[in-house]
């Protein structure tokens, strides 16, 4: 007979072939689920007692035994002797250890339960746990880093870029607020949405439910999940929560990669906008002078791994029938890989932000290049009654005039030259000396009025709001 407690209908199991034993096992991956598996088992046993399927003494023995096993694994980790590859996974290792520890009551724990609903529940508990206790605190740490950097360098006037070409002037704090907004949306829209939608598959059994009077709502409430899923076939076959969580991780990587790319450019000699902390750069094996932004490059590079995990999960599930299939055992490899990668990237990102300095003098050197105030001049003309499309045409002509006369700033033009351009466009508006209050990057960043702007007023308002919000979250 097979040594595996779920294969009594066969004369032998995969233990007859060492390669097969290793091939079907997931223990190397799912060991980390042990606290969540034990929590699910205690909730299940408590429910079995509630519906009369366990006695007081049996519940006490099971609960005491499971808590003892958790303490042993907490202390011994991978060296715990209960990890046996022939038992394939964390669920059966814990159950076998419990039976060995308390005897017959341990054999009752699996009543009304399958590994199918058990693993689906464990994953949901784990995701809910790490969202609240790991991912969101790491995102908060990163957000606080951007806020701190904005407080220190938020006043610095710098170019913004579209198409990687100079666009309009902003303050550095405006860009920091953009990153804060991006990662805050990740925290609230992606991860909070995932953690507040979890169901409890426990009690669905292998696929069709159970003829025993199980109280699925009771186990759900004990585990802190939102609801007991309405359909046993769906709940045991679904990996929607795994995919949703990995998608949220992928979106985190996407924004980390965009930020990394921006700062790789800013850190280059050609830009020189920022200097990275020594701990987050590396030298060259050949060129002694190099301070390469390798950490940022690795954050950008590791995005591919996270995307790969999401695509692997989607591909795994696309051809499966509605019941449980063993393909789903592979989900945790991709889930945990994406999670571990993003956690590392968030930690490194927070360290980089915390130790980066903005080089105000270097940024100022070339700030008057690129006609950053062109849009401001067009808006000045709008206040004089010129239609925006006409104003756009006039300013474009003035930029061309500067280029053709070896001037590189619009403020180098005289009022008469500006009025001549207005007249050439068939407009009778009059430019006066007040136009110079609208020109120059330092003037422009003070003039922005729209909500959420990246100038001084917008930055200061957003900074105050975010500090209040983050302090409130901390409380």
Secondary structure as UniProt FT lines:
FT   TURN            5..6
FT   TURN            8..9
FT   HELIX           14..16
FT   HELIX           18..24
FT   HELIX           27..30
FT   HELIX           31..33
FT   HELIX           34..50
FT   TURN            51..52
FT   HELIX           56..76
FT   HELIX           77..79
FT   TURN            81..82
FT   HELIX           85..87
FT   HELIX           90..102
FT   HELIX           104..107
FT   TURN            108..112
FT   HELIX           115..130
FT   HELIX           131..135
FT   HELIX           136..153
FT   TURN            154..155
FT   STRAND          157..162
FT   TURN            163..164
FT   STRAND          165..171
FT   HELIX           172..185
FT   HELIX           186..192
FT   HELIX           193..195
FT   STRAND          199..200
FT   TURN            202..203
FT   TURN            205..208
FT   HELIX           216..223
FT   STRAND          227..228
FT   HELIX           232..237
FT   HELIX           240..267
FT   TURN            269..271
FT   STRAND          274..275
FT   HELIX           278..280
FT   TURN            288..289
FT   HELIX           294..318
FT   HELIX           326..330
FT   HELIX           331..355
FT   STRAND          357..358
FT   HELIX           360..365
FT   TURN            366..368
FT   TURN            372..373
FT   HELIX           374..383
FT   TURN            384..385
FT   HELIX           388..404
FT   TURN            405..406
FT   HELIX           410..412
FT   HELIX           415..424
FT   TURN            425..426
FT   HELIX           433..438
FT   HELIX           441..447
FT   TURN            451..452
FT   HELIX           456..474
//
